[in-house]
Structure formats: C-alpha cells, structure tokens
Amino acid sequence: MNLLYRFFNDSPLFCKRSVFILVALLWLCNTARAQEGTEEEKDSTVSELVSLDEVLVSAVRVTAQSPVTFSNLDKKDIAPRNLGQDIPVLMNYLPSVVTTSDAGAGVGYTGIRVRGSDATRVNVTINGIPYNDSESHGTFWVNMPDFASSVENLQLQRGVGTSTNGAGAFGASLNLLTDAVSEEASGEISSSYGSFNTRKHTVKFSTGKLNDHFEMAGRLSVIRSDGYIDRASSDLKSYFLQGAYVSDKTLIKALVFGGHEITYQAWNGVDAETLEDNRTFNSAGMYEDENGNTRFYDNEIDNYKQDHAQLHWNQKISDYWSTNLAFHYTYGRGYFEQYRPDASFSEYGLNPIPQGNDTINSTDLIRRKWLDNDFYGTTFSAHYEKDRMDFIVGGAWNKYEGDHFGEIIWARYASQSGIRDRYYDDFSVKTDFNVFAKVNYQLSEHWNLFGDLQYRTIRYKANGVQEDFVDDRFNFFNPKMGVTYILNPKHNFYFSYARAGREPNRNDYEEGNPRPEYLNDFELGWRYLSGSRVKLNVNAYYMRYKDQLVLTGELNDVGAPIRENSGDSYRIGLEADATVYLSDRWIIRPNIALSDNRNVDFVFRRDGELQHLGNTNIAFSPKVVGGNMLTFLPVDNLQLSLLSKYVGKQYMGNIDAESSELDDYFINDFNVQYEIKTNTLFKSIVLNGLVNNIFDVKYESNGYFYTYDDDTVNPGSVTTVEGAGYYPQAGINFLVGATLRF
C-alpha cells in the first residue's frame, strides 16, 4: 500500500498517470465487451445483480412490511453532493439527523446525532459487519475517506430497530451496502475543487462480469482540505477493491478497503468571546517560546491508518432456504501528537532533575498517544422464505484486541527517559457474541406479525482504566415485537416494542464506575403510498431509558465527549417525512421531527450542595429538527436542488443552564448536477456544483459545556463556575466537480 500512497502523493502526477492508465485499460475492456442488450434488458440485469448483493444485508435490514421506522438512501441520492464531504454530512437531510464538523467544512472529523443520540449510540454495519470501534463505540468516518463513492445504498433505522451485529443501537442503526456486482465494464475519473483549498480525486473501475461469473472492481481516492478553522487541515487517502463470483445459487465477495488520515487537531473549539472576534481561531498546538511569543506547533496532528478485509459467501440451498457466512478482519494503528508546555514530570513517570539549589519538576515535551488494534470475527445467518413466512436466524462472534501506549518523542529536559520508552502501556480485550431469530409472518391479507429475539454476551478486560484492572461481563436479552396493519395498497400502520441493553465504553470507565444502560422503545407509525407520486411516513415514538449514558457536555483531555449515567430519562417525539412529485419537473422532500427529551428528577451539585432540578433537558437534543429538498428538473439530465435544514435550540449540558445553550440555526445549500451524454470514448460527463450555506449564516452545530467548583470566588464557600466552547461552521462556501464515465 505504500506504493499506492506514493503514487497518489502528488496531485499532478495522480491526474496525468491515472488518466492515461485508466483510459488504456477501459479502452481494452470496451473493445472486448460482448454485444450489449437493449436498455430494458440492461436495467433488468442491473436490478437482479443489486438484489443479489442485498442478500448480504438482508439479516439486518427491514422493509415497509416491518414495524420499524427507517429511511433509505441510494447512490443516486448521494451522487449529486458527493464532492468530498463525509457520509454524515451527506446524510444531513434525513429525518431527526443533526451533523457537525470539527474543521467546519464537512471534511476531516465529522459527527452525527440521531434523535439526540450521538454517534457512539448509532450502530453502524458495512455489509452486515460491525464498524463501530469496540471500545469507544464511536464511528470515525475520517478513517475511510470518500467511502460514499463505494456505497450502493444505506438504511438508517431510527430507534432500536431490528437486531443487528455489534454494539446495541440506542438512537439508530445505520447499515451500508457496498457497490453491487456490475454487469458491464465501466470506469470513472472524478475530480472536485472548492473553498478552503478542498479537492478530491477519485478513480473507479469495474471489469463487469467476465465469463458470466467473475467481476473485479475498485476505487482509489485522495482528499485534501485546509479546513475552515485555522490549520484544521486534512490529508486523506483511501482505497476499495472487491472481487466477486456470481452464479444462479452462489454469491462470493471478497473485499479489502481502508484509508490513511492525517488531520491537524481542531477539537478545542472556541469560547464565546473568541467566537465573536475570531471565529476560526484554533488553540491546538499553541505555546509560548522562550521570548514570550505565541506560536503553534506545526505537527499537532492525528495520524491513523485502518484496513478492512471481508469475505462473504451467500448460498441458495433451495427455493426456500439460503445462507450467509462472512469473515472479517480490521487492522488499525496510529497516534495523535501533541506539544505539551510545562508538563509535570510525575505525569510521565520521570524523576526530578537536581540543578544546583533548584529542582526541575517539569518540561516542555512532545508526546504521541498510540492505538494499535485488531478486530476480527464472523457473522452468519440462514434465511427461510415461503408463502407467508419470512424467517431469519443468525448471529456473530467478534473479538477486539487493542494496545494503548504513549511515547515522549522530544523533551526539553528528558530526565531518565530513553528513546521509544512508553510512559504508559495498556491493553484491552473484548469479545462479543450474539445470536438472534426474527420472523415476519403474514397472518392475513391485512395483518403482518413481527418478532425478533436477540441474546448478546460481552466480556471486556482492560488495564489503565481508572488505574485498575477491569474484567466485566454483560449479558443482554433484547426482545422486539410488532404488528403491521395493511389497510389497502396505499395505507399501512405499524406498532412495535423493542428492548435494548448496552455496555459502557472505555471512556465511561475512565470517568467513574458506569452501569450498563437499558431502553424500552415504542414506535407507532403510518405509511402512505399513492402510486409513484406521493410517499408519506408519519411516526410517533417513546423511548424510556434506565441509566442512560448521556453526554455531560464536557470533553476529556483528548477531546472525547464525557458521559454519565442519568438514572431515568426519556425521549418522546413525532417524525414525518414525505416525497411528493408536484409534477414531472418538481419534487419536494420535506421532513420534520418534534421531540421532548428529559432527564427525570435530575440531581446536580451546585455551589457545594445537592440540588433537585426536576426534569431537565437531555444534552444535545433539540426539540425541533427539520429539513427539505426541493428539486427542479428543467430539462433532461439537469437537476437543480435547494436543500434546507433547521435545527432548534439545544442545551450542551443536562442542567438547563443558560450558558450551555446552543442557538438554533437555519441553513440552505444549493446543488446542481448536469450530465452530458456523449458518443465518444466517454459514456457521459457529469458536472456537479454545491454551494453550502448560501445565505452565509454564522452558526455553531456543536460545542461543549463544563462546570467546576471554585473556592476562591467567595472565600469560605464553594461556587460552581460554568463555561462553554463552540465549534463554528463555515459560512458560504462551494465545491465543484466533474466525472468522466466510461
């Protein structure tokens, strides 16, 4: 892979060499291609191949006959805006979704919340394989830049959803299906450029089906951006390669994909005063030199590589039975580097240095905190479908092995430290096993029953957490059941109940003695479909939590959000989304989510005394989230879209403090796509443009809130001091791109 990275290291070299090689390869593929069928035959074949690929995710996905609240997004929806921004940003206009970006422009570290639940509580799978980090439960899309270019479609299930693999879903589950097997040879070369010196270069190819059975496909991508925030740069590289064997009864797919990210840290945010005077200020790496001048360390970076391998085997045994078996392996390694002025020797296990009559007890130093981890396992399922019965039984076994260690790579006063010494050296091992069985049964013409039972067991061993050895076991039984009433082909109604249990993550242990959390989720919905012109979904939900691990608003010393058990809490809401074809030229896709999210009888220590605050708002849970996509098709192959997003006021803490308020915001983006059909070497040329935040709104989509006790404000008493930080997002900015399709 180092050769590939060097190949893409220079953008001009990338453009010239990749264009030449890909054109030559695709010219040979095209000249050797068998005679093409009619357009109808090709569309039918593509549909069959996509359906065949979708068996890989059938065990974790649902359909309109299931009593689960969900939204789908396919590659046609993603393509017009796929100009370098991360998957969370591309999902921004789905119901109840709120997204944010540390660098302020959607490239680099990005985050997503669904129904107020942060990314650690959104279960993510890729082809049914868990993607969330086993320890932190987080999803770091920066490790797989431009992965959207290899996604066939995705499904976002809100609430608990159906049983899936990996950590339990407490706000939503997101599963992605990678590119389907292609019938025809094809290729793409795409490049984009935009504000903040953002640029993306992507090369894709597929051999099409060779000898009616085999296909190879791949992608290479480079994304770079200076970021909206000062020095919040991103240098991202990724690859994707798959091989497939297809027959009437067998699908075998082998995939390898991954990425390498180097991003300058931007997790500090800014305080309210700086927000007014200097929105793009970034304090990361800041220090004073010996002359008292403020400087910034030039390598205050996050540097991480992640490689994934998946092997899938789907076998149709009979007209009614099919099986899925998958093996996977992920290797991640990297570090973040920081300049630490005046660091205490004792924090790093160093001895004081006598110097005459004085003693040196601190030093300026540069440290690296490393992660080196392996994640591997298997998923399996069997599917039976006949007449009124649709039954799936399956499960997964996964193991995570992680090393956490720190190195001092430079120090002004080194004390007894030596090269490659580790000032901490911790490990963790986590095993996760689950089995599930789910059934959809058509009781009659109008009634459909759904049942889903899952048992999940986890063992987590770690040291370095609270300076003690942790060896915890968790066992969760997660039942789900529901009913769908089909009034007629236009209307169906559903009701479901789901229970989920979930273990704490590593950060939770580092902050205290966390308890597992539990959720009872009730969903009531109505789906309306009127031909191909109107589609409407309306649902209400009530999510009741026990010991929910809610965000406190604070960050730890590496920028990760801190959570704590909140006792009893709930989320109750109403969601609606629609797709309406106003005419052959106009399409509107509005959505709205109204909710109330509360900690019940919340207790907080303020000014040295416990105070009962009653039912307080849960942090980062706006009461109103709305979106809309208005699309105009003035002529064939031209698409113009106005995309709007409103996020209501939210609190960044759980005590309803005014200083923790994050203002509401309403932003609008404009998107254009034009496809030029050609009869030359290229099948088509696609031109894309995206203007984000067209009204140049100054807004912050994320932040943090903290409190601490201070006994110096009023001598003799304790005063609780509050503070907040904010992550500003970019004003008006643009991205433009072109794709050449072969």
N, C-alpha and C positions, 0 to 999 in steps of 0.2 A: 504493500500500500504506500510505502514511502515514495516509490517511483511515480505512482499516480499523483500523490500530493505535489511532488516536484513538477510534474507535468502541468499542473494547474496553478502553479505558484505565480506565474507571470501572466496577467490578463491578455496582453497582445499575443503572446505565444499560444495561449489557450485558444484564442479566436482563430488564428491562422491554421494551426496544426489540426485542431478538432474539426474545423470546417472541411479541410482537404480530405482527411481520413474518412470522415463520415459520408461525405459525398461519394467518394470512391466505393465504399462498402455498399451503400444503399443503391448505387447505380448497378452494381453487380447483382444485388438481391432482386431489384426490379426487373432486370433483363431475364433473370432465371425464373421469374414467377409464373406459375401456371395461369391459364386463361381465366379471367375474372368472370363471376356470375353476374346476374342482374343486381340492381341496388336492393331489391326486396330480398333476394337470397342472401346478400351480404349482411343486411340488417338482421335477418333471422339467425344467421350463424353467429354473429356477434352476441346477440341476446342469449343464445344457447350457451356460449362459452362463459359469459358473465354469470349465468345461473349456475353453471358447473363450478365456477370459482366460489360462489356464495355458499356452497356446502361447507366451506372451511369455517364460516362464522355462524352457521345455522344453529349451533348449540347455544350461542349467547345472544342471538338476535330475536326480535319479535316482529309480528305482522299486525295488520289492522284488526285481525280477529282476536288478538291478545289484549287483556285488560291492563295494559301498561302504557304510560304516557311517553311518547317518543317523537323525535324528528329525524328525518333522513336528509343527507346532503350528498350529491354525487359529483363526479369530476367536472361535469358540465356547469354545475353551480359554482364550483371552486375556480375554474379556469380563468374567467374574466379578471379576477383580482389577484391571481397567483403571480405576483411580481416580486417576491422576496420576503414577504411578511410571514410570520409563523402561523401554524394551524389554529391556535386560539384566536388570533386576530381574524382569520378567515371565517371563524365560527361566530363572530361577534353579533350577527343579526339573527341568531336563533333565539327562541323564547327563553327568558329567565337567565340569559347568559350575560356576564359582565367580564370584560377583558382589560388587561393592563400591560404596560411595557416599561421595564426599568430604564431603558435608554430613550424612551419617549416616542419611538417611531415604529414599533412593531417588529424590530429586528433585534436579535440577541435574546436576553431573558424576557420571556413573556409569561403571563399567568391568566388563568380563567377561574371564574366562580359561577356556579350554577345553583339557583335558589339560595344564594348567600353562602353556599358551602365552597370552601377553597379547593385548590387542585389536589391536596392530599386526601380529599374525601370523594374525588371523582375517579372511579375505577376505569382504567384505560387498558384495552387489549388491542393487539395488532394481529389480525388473523386468528383471534382467539387466544393468543399468547399474552400473558400479563406484561405490561410495560412499566407500571408504577415502580419506583425504587422500593425495594423490600423494606428498607429501614426507615427512610424518611416519608414514604408513601407519596412522594412528590413525582410530578412528571416534568421532565426537563427537555422541552422541545428543542432547545438550543443545541442539544447533542445530536439531533437529526435534522439539520437544516434542509429546507426545501423538500421535506418528506411529502408535502402535499402534492408534489409532482408525480409521486408514485402511488397515490391513493385512488382507488376505483370509486369507492363511496364510503360513507361513515354513517353511523347511527348513534344519536345521543338519546339515551333513556333517562328521563328525569325521575327523581325519587330513588327508591331501592332498585326498581327494575327487576329483571329476571336474573336467575343465578348465573354467575359468570366466574371466571378464574381470577385469582389474585385477591388483593385486599377488598373487603366488602364495600359496596357503594353506599355512601351516606348522603350524597347530594345528587349524584348522577353516575351513569356509566357510559363510557364512550368506547365504541369498538370500530376499528378501521379495517377495511379490506383493501389489500394492496392490488396493484394492477392485475387485471384479468388476462388470461391467455388470449393472445391476438391471432386471428385467422390469417392476416396478411402481414407481409413485411412492411415496416414503417420506420420512420425516424423523425426526430425533431431537433432543431437547434434554436434555442431561445436566449435572448439577452434583454435585460432591462436596466434602466438607469433612473435615478431620481434624486430628490432632496437629500442633503447631508451626505452627499457622495455615495449614495447607496447604489449598488449594482449587483446584478445576478446573472450568471451564465450557466446554462443547462444544456446538456446533450443527452438525448434519449434514443434508444433503438429497440426494435423487435425484429427477429428473423421471420415472424409469422410461423405458422405450423409447417414444419418440414416433414415430408413423408407422412402427412396426415396425423402425426402423433407428437412431434417434439417442437418446443419453442424455447428460444433464449431471448431475454430482454434485459435492459439495463439503463442506468442513468448515472451521470456524473454532474455535480453541481458545485459552484463556488458562489458565495455571497459575502460581500463586504459592505460595511457602512461605518461612517464616522459617528453616527448617533446624534440625536437632538441634544442630549445632555453632554456637557463638556467631557471630552476624552472617552465617552461611552462607546468606544469602537467595537466592531465585531469583525472577525475574520473566520469564516465558516466554510468548511468543505464537507461534502458528503458523497456517498455512492450507494447504488442499489443494483443488485444483479439477481436475476431469477432464471431458473431452468425448469421446464415443465414437460411432463409426459401425460398425454391425454388419450383415452380410448373410450369405448362405449360405457365401460363399467369402472374405469380406474382414472383417478387424477393423482399424480405425484408432483409436488412442487418443492423445489429446494431454493432457498433464498439466503442471501447474505447482504447486509446493508449496515450502514453506520455513518459516523461523522467525527469530525475533529473541530472543536470550537476554541477560539481564543478571544475572550471578551475582556475589555477593561471594566473593572468593577464600578457599578453605579447603584449600589443598594442603600447608600446612606440617605438619599433624599435630601430635602432642604427644609429649614424651619420657616415659620410664617413670615418673618421679616425678610429673609433672603428670597422667599417666593415673590415678594413684591418688587424687590430691587434687582434680582439676578436669577431668573427662573432656571437657567441652565447650569447653575453652579454645581460642581461635583467635588465634594470634600475628600473623596477616596484618594489615598496616596499623599495627602497634604502633610508637610512638615516644615520646620524652620531650620535653615542651615546655620552654620556657626556665626554668621554675620547678622542673624535675625531676619533674613529674607525668607518669605514664604515660597516654598517650592512644592512640586508634585512629583512623586516617584513615577518614573515612566513605565514601570513594568508591574503595576498593581493590577494583576490580571487573574482571570480564571482560565485554566488550560486543561482541557479534558477531551479524551477520546473514548468512543464507545462503538463496539462492533457486535452485530447480532447475526445469528445463524438460525434458520428454521427449516425443518423438514416435515412436510405434510403428506399424508397418504390417505386418500378417500377411496373407499371400495364399495361399489354397489353389489351386494351379495345376492339379492333377489329383487323382485318387483316392489317389495315392501321394506326390505332391510338395507341399510347402508351403515358404514362405519367410518370414523375419522380417528386417525392417530397422528400425533405430532411430537417432535422432539425439538428442543431449543437450547441455545446457549448464548449468553451475553457476557462480554468482557469489557469492563470499564476501568479506566485508570486516568489519573490526572491530579491536579493540585490547584490551589489558588495561592497567590504570592502577595505578601503584604510588607510594607515598610512600617516598622513599629518604633517610634521615637521613645526614648527614655523607658524602655521595658525593664521591669524588675527581674533581677537575676533569679529570685526564688520561683517565679512563674515558669522558668525554663530549666530548673534543676541545676543552676550554675552557682558556683561558690563566690562569695565576695572577694574582691581583689584589694589587699592592703596596698596603700600608696602613701608612704611617709606616715604622717599622723592621721591621714584620712583613709576611708574605705570606700571603694567603688561598689555600689549595690545595684546599678542599673546601666543600661547601654542602649544605644540605637542599634537596631538589627533588622534583618530581612528574613522572614520566615516563609516556609511553604507547608501548607497543610494538605496531606495526600489522602486520596482514596484509591484503593486497588481492590476490585471486587469481581467475583464470578457469580453468575446466576444461570442455573440450568434446571432442566426438568422435562416433563412430558404432560401432554393433555390428551384426552381420549373421550370418545363418545360413540354411541350407537343410536341410530335413528330408525324408528318404525313408523310407517305411514300407510294406512289402509282405510278406505271408506271414511268413517267419521273420527278415526283415531289418529292422532299425531303425538308420538311418544319419543322422548329423548332421555337417555341415561348416560352420564359421563362423569368426568372428574379431572383432577390434575394433581401432580406431585411436583413441587418445586423446592429448590434449595439455593440459599444465598450465603456466600462466604465473603466477608469483607474485611480488609485491613485499613485501619485509620492510623496514620502516623505523621509526625511533624519533624521538620528539619530546619535548622538555622543555616542559611547559606552565606550569610555575612553578618559580622558584628563589629562594632567599633572597639569593644572590649570583649574578647572571646572567652575569658576565664579558662576553664579546663575543657571547653568543648572542642571536639575534633571533627574532621570532615566526615560528612554523612552520619554523624551522631543523630539519634532520634530523641527528642525531648519528651515525646510520648509515643507509645507503640501499643495500639489497642486492636482488638479483633471482634468480630461478631459472626454468628452463625444462626441462620433462620431457616427452618423447614416449614412448609405449608402444604397441607394435603386437604383436598375436598372431594366429595362425591355429591352428585345431585341427580334427581329424576324429575322430569317435568312432562306434563301432558296437556294437550288441548283436545277436548272431546266435544264433538257436535251432538248435543243432546237431542236437538230437534231442528227444524228449519229455522227457528228463531233464537234458540239458546245455545250458547257455547260455554263450556266449563273449562277452567284453567287451574292446574295445581302444580306446585313446584316445591320440592323439598331439598334442602342442602345441609350437609354436615361438613364443618370445616374445623380442622385442628392445626394449631401452630405451636412451635417451640422456638423460643428466642433466647439465645445465650450471647452475652456481651460483657466485656470489661471496659473500663474507662468511663462508664456511665455512673454518675454520682460517686465516682471513685470506688465503686463497689462492683462486685461480680453480679450480673443479672442472669437468672435462669428461670424464665417464666413459660408457662404452658397455658394455652387458651383453647377452649372448645366451644364452638358456636353451632347452634341448630337454628337454621333460617328458613322457616316455612313461608310460603306465598300461595295465595289462592285468589280466585276471582271469577267473575262471570261477565259474559258479553251478551247483550240482547240485540239481535238484528231485527229491527222493526220492518225494514224493507231495504232494497239495494242502496237507498240514499242515506238512511239513518242507522247508526248503531250506538248503543250505550254500554258503558262498562263500569264495573266497580271491582276494586281489588284491595286486599290487605296483604302487607308484606312486613316481615320482621327481619332485622339485620343486627348482627353483633360484630364488633370491630375492635382490634387490639390497638394499644398506644404505639406511637413511633419512637424512634431513638431520642429525638429532641424532647419529647414528653418526659422520658425517663431522666434526662439531664436536668430538667427543671423541677423534678419532685418525684412523688410516688403516684403515678397515674393509675386510674382504673379503666378497664375496658368500657366502651360505650355501647348503648343499645338504642334501637329505633323501631318504632311501630309506625308504618306508613299506610295511610288510607288514601285511595285515589278514586275519584268519580268523574267520568268523562262522557262526552258526546262527540261523535264524529259524523260529519255531513259531507256527502259527495254527490254533486249534481253533474253527471257526465264528466266532461273534461274541462268544464268552465269554472266551477266553484268547488273548493275544498275548504272545510272549516273544522277546526278542532277546538273544543272548549273543555276544560277540566278544572276540578277543584281538588285540593289536597290538604291533608292534615298530617303532619309529621311530628310525632311525640317522642322526645328523646329522654333517656336516662343517662346521666353522667356524660353528656355530650362534651367532647373536647373542642371548645370554642376558642377562637383567636382572642387573645387578650389585647391585641393591638401592638404589643411590644415585639422587638426583634432581639435575637441573641447576638453574640459577638461576631458571627459570620453572616449576619443578615437574614437568618431564617426566622419565620414567624413563631412566636411562643404561644402555646395553647394550654388550657387548663380545664379540668372537669367543672361543669357548671351546675351539677345536680339535675333538676328537672328543667326542661325547656321545650319549646315547640315552634313549629313553622306552619302557618296556615295561609293558603293562598288560592287565587283564581288565575288561570292562564288561558289565553285564547290566541290562536294564530289561524291565518287564512291565506289561501291563494285564489285570486279572482282574476279571470280573463275578462277584462272590461270589453275588449274587442280583439280582433286578430292582431292589433298593434300595441295594445296597452295591457300590462299585467301589474297587479298590485299584490304585495305580500306583507300585510301588517301583522304585528303580534303585540300583546300586552300581558304583563304579569303584575298582579297586585297581591301583596302579601303582608302579613304581620308576623314578626319573628321575635320571640320573647324568651328571656331567662326568667324562670318562675321564682319569686321570693329571693331575689339575689342579695347576697350579703357582701359588704365591702368594708375594709378597714380604712377609715379616713380620719386624719388628724389624731391617730393613735387609738381610735375607738371603733368597734364594730357598728356598722350602720345597716339597717334593713332597708334596702332601696325599692322593694316591691318587684314588680315585673318590669325588667329593663329590656331595651332593645339589644338583640344579639349583634355583635360587631360585624361590620362589613355586609350588612343585609338590608339593602334599600327596599322601601315599601313599593316602589313603582319602577319597573323596567319595561321599556317599550322600544319597538323597532319597526321599520318599514323599508320595503324595497319596491320602488316604483320603476318599472321597466317600459321603455318605449322602443318599438321595432319599426322605424320609419320606412326602411326598405329591407330587402333580403340581405342577410349577412351583416347587418349593422344593428348593434344593441346599445342603447343608452340607459343608464340606471342612476337614479338618485337614491342613496341609502341613508337612512336616518336612524339615530339611536338616542334614546333618552334614559338616563339613569338618575333616579331620585336621590335625595339627601340620605346619607348613611352615617352611622357612628363608627369610629375606628376602635372604640373600646366598649365595654359592657356596663358602664355606669352612667350613661346618658349625659356625660359632661359636655358642655358647650364647646370646650376646647378640643374635643375629639370629633367634631362634626366635619364631614367631608361634603362639600357643596354638591348640589345636583348639576348635571350638565346635559346639553343637547347638542349633538354634533351631526354634521351631514357630509357625506362623501359623494363624489360623482365619478362614475365608472363608464368607460366606453370600450367596446370591442367591435372590430371590423375585420371580416375575413374576405380575402381576395382569392377567388378560385382561379387557378392557372392551368394551362395545358403544357407546361414546360417540365423541367426537372422536378419542380416543386408541385405537390398536390394543392397546397394553399399557403398563403401568407396571412398570418393573423397579427393584427396590430391592437395593442391594449393601452389604455391610459387610465390612471386613477389619481384623482385629486382628493386628498384626505382633508377633512375639516375645512371645507370651502369657505366658511364664514369666519375663519381664523379665531375660534373661541379659545380663550385661555382656561384650561381646566386641568384638574388632577383626578386621575382614576384610581389612585391607591395612596396609601400612606401608613403611618404608624402612630401609636399613642402610648405614652408611658406615664407612670406615676412613681414617686419615691418620697420617703419620709425625710424631712429636714428639721433638725432641732436647733438650727441657727436663725431661722426666720423670727421666731418668738421664743427667746430663751426660757427654758423651763417647761416647754411644751413641744409637742410634735406637730408639724404642719405638713400636710400632703401637698406636694408640688406636682403639677401636671404639665406635660409638654407634648408636642406633636411634630411630625415630619410629613412631608408630602412628596409625591412623585409626579412632577409636571409632565404633561404630554405635549407633543408638538402642535404648533399652530398649523396654518395652511401649508401643505407640502404635497409633492407629486411623485408619481412613478410612471414611466412609460416603457413599453417593451414591444418586441417583435418576435414572432415564432415562425420558423420555416418548417413546413411539414412535407415529408417525402412520401 
